Amino acid sequence: MDNKDYQIIMNYTFGTKTMSAAMACCGMFYSKDLISVGGDRTNGQVSAGTEIINYQNLYKIYDKFALMRTRHNFNSNRFMPCIDILNNIVDLNIHKDSFLNLCKAYYYWDNMDFQHAYNHLREVDAKAMEFVEIRKELKMNLKALGNIVNSRSDNLRNCYILASLINNSIRKADEYKYNDAIARLYRSFELVAKIQLIQYRLNTSDIDISILKENNVSQDFIDELKKTVEDEKIPTGLIKD
């Protein structure tokens, strides 16, 4: 049967208290329309002709369950599902925008997009009651992201990114995402080399041969580098770095 051919409405008015409670719970858990029948109960039962159908609005309960799922996904570093869940919350008393900005911040941070992560984390109202348990961590993380995006020194910025990459790889390994962890560690090694080479005024995107000669690098190695010229530039990979 096609789902469009019928509608399930659960009336929990009749039956014992236990039966009514069980039906109400089932309707709530499976997001079915939940109704009760009211009216004139002078004789203990609703008098014929006075029946009134009352639809129960459970959006606040659904939103509470949504927040529970969001917390679980967030603690499991599953930030995109958090965003999908939060978009369906309708309770105006919940700091929905701050929750969304929080999840988006960590989603972008997890993907090494530091600028977007910083922008979203700045929009989180850390003074809200919902964030009281993590207020200190939010302040520390905002400072860490600020060090990355606002650093005037490229090399200092690279050092902050290196620390973030290593922490990120550890977290991925804890989640059993070993391919992601290895990829981040590989990038960490590249960044270590880049940080070291900047001290010699060398840019890994375009190596300056004259600086190599000043530092007595062998001609054989220089000749090998020249074979990798692209658009009149000499980029290097991890091994050559």
C-alpha positions as CSV (number, residue, x, y, z in Angstrom):
1,M,0.0,0.0,0.0
2,D,1.3,3.4,-0.9
3,N,2.0,5.7,2.1
4,K,-0.2,8.4,0.5
5,D,-3.3,6.1,0.7
6,Y,-3.7,6.3,4.4
7,Q,-3.0,8.3,7.5
8,I,-2.4,7.0,11.0
9,I,-4.1,8.9,13.8
10,M,-3.8,7.7,17.4
11,N,-6.6,8.3,19.8
12,Y,-5.4,7.7,23.4
13,T,-8.6,8.9,25.1
14,F,-10.1,5.5,25.8
15,G,-8.8,2.4,27.7
16,T,-6.9,2.2,31.0
17,K,-4.4,4.7,32.0
18,T,-1.6,2.3,31.2
19,M,-3.0,1.7,27.7
20,S,-3.5,5.4,27.1
21,A,0.0,6.2,28.2
22,A,1.5,3.5,26.0
23,M,-0.4,4.7,23.0
24,A,0.6,8.3,23.6
25,C,4.2,7.2,23.8
26,C,4.0,5.2,20.6
27,G,2.5,8.1,18.8
28,M,5.2,10.4,20.0
29,F,8.1,8.0,19.2
30,Y,6.8,7.4,15.7
31,S,5.7,11.0,15.0
32,K,2.0,10.1,14.4
33,D,-0.9,12.4,14.8
34,L,-2.0,12.1,18.5
35,I,-5.5,13.1,19.5
36,S,-7.8,13.0,22.5
37,V,-11.6,13.4,22.5
38,G,-13.1,16.0,24.8
39,G,-16.5,17.4,25.5
40,D,-19.3,17.4,28.1
41,R,-18.5,14.7,30.7
42,T,-21.4,15.4,33.0
43,N,-22.2,11.7,33.2
44,G,-18.5,10.5,33.3
45,Q,-18.3,9.9,29.5
46,V,-18.3,12.4,26.7
47,S,-21.9,13.1,25.7
48,A,-22.9,12.4,22.2
49,G,-22.9,15.5,20.1
50,T,-20.5,17.4,22.3
51,E,-17.3,15.6,21.1
52,I,-14.3,17.8,20.4
53,I,-11.1,16.4,18.8
54,N,-8.0,17.8,20.4
55,Y,-4.7,17.5,18.4
56,Q,-1.7,17.3,20.6
57,N,1.2,19.5,19.5
58,L,4.4,17.7,20.4
59,Y,6.9,19.9,18.7
60,K,8.7,20.8,22.0
61,I,9.1,17.1,22.8
62,Y,10.4,16.4,19.3
63,D,12.8,19.3,19.6
64,K,14.1,17.9,22.9
65,F,14.8,14.5,21.3
66,A,16.4,16.4,18.4
67,L,18.8,18.1,20.8
68,M,19.6,14.7,22.4
69,R,20.5,13.3,18.9
70,T,22.5,16.4,18.1
71,R,24.6,16.0,21.3
72,H,25.3,12.4,20.6
73,N,26.3,13.1,17.0
74,F,28.4,16.1,18.1
75,N,30.3,14.0,20.7
76,S,30.9,11.5,17.9
77,N,32.4,14.2,15.6
78,R,29.5,13.7,13.2
79,F,28.9,17.4,12.6
80,M,26.9,17.4,9.3
81,P,24.1,15.2,10.8
82,C,23.9,17.7,13.6
83,I,23.3,20.5,11.1
84,D,20.5,18.5,9.4
85,I,18.8,17.7,12.7
86,L,19.0,21.3,14.0
87,N,17.5,22.7,10.8
88,N,14.2,21.0,11.7
89,I,13.9,22.5,15.2
90,V,11.1,25.0,15.6
91,D,11.1,25.9,19.3
92,L,12.0,29.6,19.5
93,N,13.2,29.2,23.1
94,I,16.2,27.1,21.9
95,H,19.3,28.9,20.7
96,K,19.1,27.3,17.3
97,D,21.4,29.7,15.5
98,S,24.1,29.3,18.1
99,F,23.8,25.5,17.9
100,L,24.0,25.6,14.1
101,N,27.1,27.9,14.2
102,L,28.7,25.7,16.8
103,C,28.3,22.6,14.6
104,K,29.3,24.4,11.4
105,A,32.4,25.7,13.1
106,Y,33.6,22.2,14.1
107,Y,32.6,20.8,10.7
108,Y,34.8,23.3,8.9
109,W,37.6,22.9,11.5
110,D,37.5,19.2,11.0
111,N,37.9,19.8,7.2
112,M,40.8,22.3,7.9
113,D,38.9,25.3,6.7
114,F,40.0,27.5,9.5
115,Q,38.6,30.8,8.3
116,H,35.0,29.5,8.1
117,A,35.4,27.7,11.3
118,Y,36.5,30.9,13.1
119,N,33.7,32.9,11.6
120,H,31.0,30.5,12.7
121,L,32.5,30.0,16.2
122,R,32.5,33.8,16.7
123,E,28.7,33.7,16.2
124,V,28.1,31.3,19.1
125,D,26.5,32.9,22.1
126,A,28.7,31.2,24.7
127,K,26.7,32.9,27.5
128,A,23.6,30.9,26.8
129,M,22.7,28.3,29.4
130,E,23.0,25.4,26.9
131,F,26.7,26.1,26.5
132,V,27.6,26.5,30.2
133,E,29.4,23.1,30.3
134,I,31.7,23.9,27.4
135,R,32.1,27.6,27.8
136,K,35.7,27.4,28.7
137,E,36.5,25.0,25.8
138,L,34.7,27.4,23.4
139,K,36.8,30.3,24.5
140,M,40.0,28.3,24.2
141,N,39.1,27.0,20.7
142,L,38.1,30.4,19.5
143,K,41.5,31.7,20.6
144,A,43.2,28.7,18.8
145,L,41.4,29.5,15.6
146,G,42.1,33.2,16.0
147,N,45.8,32.4,16.2
148,I,45.6,30.6,12.9
149,V,43.6,33.0,10.9
150,N,44.9,36.3,12.4
151,S,48.6,35.4,12.6
152,R,50.8,38.0,10.9
153,S,53.7,35.5,10.6
154,D,53.2,32.8,7.9
155,N,55.6,30.5,9.7
156,L,53.9,30.9,13.1
157,R,50.6,30.3,11.4
158,N,52.0,27.1,9.9
159,C,53.1,26.0,13.3
160,Y,49.5,26.4,14.7
161,I,48.1,24.5,11.7
162,L,50.7,21.7,12.2
163,A,49.5,21.3,15.8
164,S,45.8,21.3,14.6
165,L,46.7,18.7,11.9
166,I,48.3,16.3,14.4
167,N,45.4,16.6,16.9
168,N,43.0,16.1,14.0
169,S,44.8,12.9,12.9
170,I,44.7,11.6,16.5
171,R,41.0,12.2,16.6
172,K,40.5,10.4,13.2
173,A,42.4,7.4,14.5
174,D,40.3,7.3,17.6
175,E,37.3,7.1,15.3
176,Y,38.9,4.2,13.4
177,K,39.2,6.4,10.3
178,Y,42.7,5.4,9.7
179,N,42.9,6.6,6.0
180,D,41.9,10.1,7.1
181,A,44.4,9.9,10.0
182,I,47.3,8.9,7.7
183,A,46.4,11.6,5.1
184,R,46.6,14.3,7.8
185,L,49.9,12.9,9.2
186,Y,51.3,13.0,5.6
187,R,50.2,16.6,5.3
188,S,51.8,17.2,8.8
189,F,55.2,16.0,7.5
190,E,54.9,18.3,4.4
191,L,54.2,21.2,6.8
192,V,57.2,20.3,9.0
193,A,59.4,20.5,5.9
194,K,57.8,23.7,4.8
195,I,58.4,25.3,8.2
196,Q,62.0,24.3,8.1
197,L,62.6,25.5,4.6
198,I,61.1,28.9,5.2
199,Q,64.0,29.6,7.5
200,Y,66.2,29.4,4.4
201,R,63.7,31.7,2.5
202,L,62.7,28.7,0.4
203,N,59.1,28.3,-0.9
204,T,58.1,24.7,-1.6
205,S,55.8,26.0,-4.4
206,D,58.7,27.5,-6.3
207,I,62.2,26.6,-5.1
208,D,64.9,29.4,-5.6
209,I,67.9,27.6,-7.1
210,S,70.2,30.4,-6.2
211,I,69.5,29.9,-2.5
212,L,70.4,26.2,-2.8
213,K,73.7,27.1,-4.4
214,E,74.4,29.6,-1.6
215,N,74.0,26.7,0.8
216,N,76.2,24.3,-1.1
217,V,73.5,21.9,-2.2
218,S,74.9,19.3,-4.6
219,Q,74.5,20.1,-8.3
220,D,73.1,16.6,-8.9
221,F,70.2,17.4,-6.6
222,I,69.7,20.8,-8.3
223,D,69.6,19.1,-11.7
224,E,67.0,16.6,-10.4
225,L,64.8,19.5,-9.2
226,K,65.0,21.2,-12.6
227,K,63.3,18.2,-14.1
228,T,60.1,19.1,-12.2
229,V,59.7,22.6,-13.7
230,E,56.0,23.5,-14.1
231,D,55.0,26.9,-15.6
232,E,58.5,28.1,-15.0
233,K,58.3,27.2,-11.3
234,I,60.0,24.4,-9.4
235,P,57.6,22.9,-6.9
236,T,58.7,20.1,-4.6
237,G,57.0,17.2,-2.9
238,L,57.6,15.7,0.6
239,I,60.6,13.5,-0.3
240,K,62.6,16.3,-2.0
241,D,61.6,18.8,0.7
